[in-house]
Amino acid sequence: MTIDASNRKEIKLVPVVVRYFVPDIGVKVKLLEFKSLPGETAEILSNYLVSVLEQNELKEKVVGFCADNCNTNFGGVKRRG
């Protein structure tokens, strides 16, 4: 599962993409939802992601999550160790 935000002035567009494997076909990629959100804080994004997972009955099936360009996940410039 992947999520990323594209900013255009005050508009925050957030796609949710899922990648999965089908034995007879191979790897498939699907866009689950593409929505404009009021911001891109961790709380807004996580609530949005959980709601999309629940709507598509995928909450118990996710094995990985990817986000792009967010050094705050790792402490940014203030990290230690």
N, C-alpha and C positions, 0 to 999 in steps of 0.2 A: 504494500500500500504506500502511496506517495501523496504528499500534499505540499503545495508551495503557493505563495501569494504573488500576484503581479499587481503593482501599484500604478495607477494613472490618476494623479492628483488625489482627490479624496476617495476615489473608487478603489476598493480592494477586491480583486477577483481571485477566487480560491478554487482550483480544480481538485477533485479527489479521484485518483487513478488507482486501479487495482490490477495486479499482474498475477496470473495463475496458470497452472499447467493442466492440460487435458491430455490424457494418455494417447488417444488416437490422433490428435491434432498437433499438440505441442504447446508452446507458451502463447498465451492470449493476454492482451492488454485492453482494458475497458475503462472508459470515463464514467464514473458513477454519478458525479454531480459537479456542476460548475456554477458557483454562486458568488454574489457580491456580499461581503460582510462589512460591518461597521468599523472594523479595526483588525489588527493582527496580533493581539496579545496572546500569550499561551492559553489563557482561559477561554477566550473566544474561539481560537482554533481547535482546542481539544474538545470543547462542547460541540462544535460543529462536526468534527470528525466522528465522535461517538454517536451523534444523531444519525449521520449518514450510514454508519455501520449497523445501527439498530434497524433503520428503515429497510436495509438490504439483507437483514438477517445474517450478518457477517461478523458480529462482535466476538463470537467464540471461535472463529476460524482464522483470524489474523495471526501470522507468525513473524511478521517483520513490518517495520515502519520506517519511512525515509522522508526527511525534510531537507531542503536545500538552503544554503547561504545563511545559516543561523549559528554564529559562533557562541551565542549565549547558552546553547545546549551544553557546551563544554567549559563555561566560565569565561570565555572571551579573553581579553588581555590580562585579566586579574587572576587567572587560574594558577594553581601551584601544583608542583609535583609532576 
